């Protein structure tokens, strides 16, 4: 089994100078999404396509779905950590200032999420990992009964699954499958570019399988002027 984690293309976070919680893509983001689709059409056979319900992920997945055939499955659990609803319409400078100050918080404060009224990191982590484990279990991928913290039982089929999501979501998935202890700043540990591709492959070892990181934030399909984070 192979799992391809695609981060959404560049979003338009502040159209007209005000922040939005659920933005669409910029014109550059639309071009980035098409480049991902072209690459997958040429290089990768795709069996299933999961997409976050956020607008930026949906717009990124649209050309991918057209290129690789599988009907996309909307997955609420793939959504990025949720910001407070009252951020919509806030001047972009205020949002940027908040993020700058938030980086200086203590670890305990980081666990609480982006801001009061938003989703806590623990709730976010639980949502993503529970959804992932359930989706994998439906496809026969289960924790090894004797080595639940380290090994997996994986069917012999060569299924390839694509997930179009977010920096935070993809980072949580990556840490979970690699067995890395969670931290409330996962997206800073695993920094992925817009429209990048990260590949995890289940490989047999010992009495089960591990997930092996084979590519990380691969942007080989983008031109230099298309690179954004």
Steps between C-alpha positions, in 0.01 A plus 500: 500500500609854423358817649556833322441809710443813292489841659248737346626764256548867593186642663374858485502565875421872486297607196444872521730524802280307745554147627273206417487162673409300190675656201512383143817492291695787352563494123846361580337236719278392211811455283675305777202266535502430127871417516434242772220351291722479192771327700267243652345428162844425356671326790258351750212255482244610758241266652327736743486874558412658836453876526467738792170688508681837506450706185874531425539121508186445291627739232842333502342158459274597210763465220654201679167317498457577131848365425509178704135384472399391855199688632622709795374416847446804722658447843410741778773351718765624254409865563774725639492603868205736528550870566243707694196595292543867590825518302298533181518863388787591735763727339785291363756699701329401827496132406870513405581672830314232694693219329830675569419533870359148519837351406638624834243317716588227746451135407193484727344796318577344163288197591199732528499570126534808283287732713219498754188371328692285252568126506758378752800313368407189701151497347649558156755220542234260626266587211766439236651183644162344581376572147821363348496182708137438409562557128800267504313235699222499238771403251647228719790703641508436876733541793702183558342320800838418656682824406225768494742791543741401225359261238194476277316220327466600134325308218712376212324715242693794352234764555605865464296759690526876450395743774469872421515693825706755695837566660372420848290200401770344285758555774281325757448207261872481433594499869227249585603246236872542572444460875626848592378644829251783428583863564264800470710650220504202261487720186826666607677163543380373162494814284326425169477733203174582325402234243777270621486120505611285794515123453468234770537134406407198711795260494522153660734464795515256791151354550312791343548826310626849571420819311818624335544864393614487135441860388441815702356829373593408143458804275676369189186562293503876574708766326721728716254790474218275624659409836312628806449396860 
